[in-house]
Amino acid sequence: MNECILVVDDDREIVKAISILLEREGYQVRKAYDGLAALDILAAERVSLLIIDVMMPKLDGLSAVMKIREKRNLPIIVLSAKSEESDKVLGLSMGADDYVTKPYNPQELAARVKSHLRRYTSLGDIHAVERCGELVNGRFCFHTDERVLYADGEPVRLTATETKIMELFMRNPGRVFPAEEIYRRVWEEEAYTPENTVMVHIRRIREKIELNPKEPEYVKVVWGIGYKMEKK
């Protein structure tokens, strides 16, 4: 295992503790103590996953996430002392894949890191007919080898989590997925209240792929049940 993980927090003791935890799991760890330093490391080095705090000097975590998402597609776990649902939704809206509140459980954090890295690098057990490594539905074509979604022939910049959701939909056009099932398949874990998390990611996907996100043609809500991709 040679994945490199960047840990960013202005609390050096937290960075040290997380680094020890991850190094014991076999990961390489890079450290930063503010958002600007994190951007510099990401620009210069190959990083597989980012763990970043929200409240930091120079550049806060959420602003850093937004800047990172302009250029990079890697799993991002936001670490914050704020546990309110609105803060979690905000973090996910900014482009984070996951949100862990302090004080964190070390075993849980390690498990989430493994889950995101596994999801980012593997396809998962979803079955569908493929033609030459492509899944085609209307305007969209998902290249399964490179794991890139194309809309009208142009690549769509999706996060790892958004890519996994779109792959699920592209492999199962017309099928309705409850939020609980989407969360279980994509995050690869059970969730007590996954609705807001899934909803935020669906909204971000629509903003990137729909011609009119307010009146989506493809990714639709089936009220009281879940979400589906229309078969075109």
Number of C-alpha atoms within 10 A of each C-alpha: 7 9 13 19 22 23 24 27 26 18 13 13 10 15 23 14 11 21 20 14 17 20 13 11 12 13 17 17 21 18 19 20 19 23 26 17 16 24 16 11 15 16 13 8 11 12 18 21 22 23 24 31 29 23 18 18 13 11 17 18 27 23 14 20 26 15 15 18 17 10 10 14 18 21 23 26 25 23 24 21 14 15 12 9 11 11 14 21 19 13 26 25 18 18 28 27 21 21 22 21 16 11 10 13 11 13 10 11 19 15 12 19 21 14 15 24 16 14 20 22 11 11 14 15 7 10 9 11 10 13 9 9 14 19 19 19 18 11 13 21 20 24 19 15 10 9 18 19 25 17 17 12 10 11 14 17 19 21 22 23 23 19 22 22 20 21 22 24 23 24 19 20 18 17 16 19 19 19 20 17 17 21 20 14 18 23 20 16 13 12 14 6 11 16 15 15 21 22 18 18 21 19 14 18 21 19 14 15 22 16 12 11 16 10 11 16 16 23 23 17 17 12 7 7 11 19 22 21 23 19 16 12
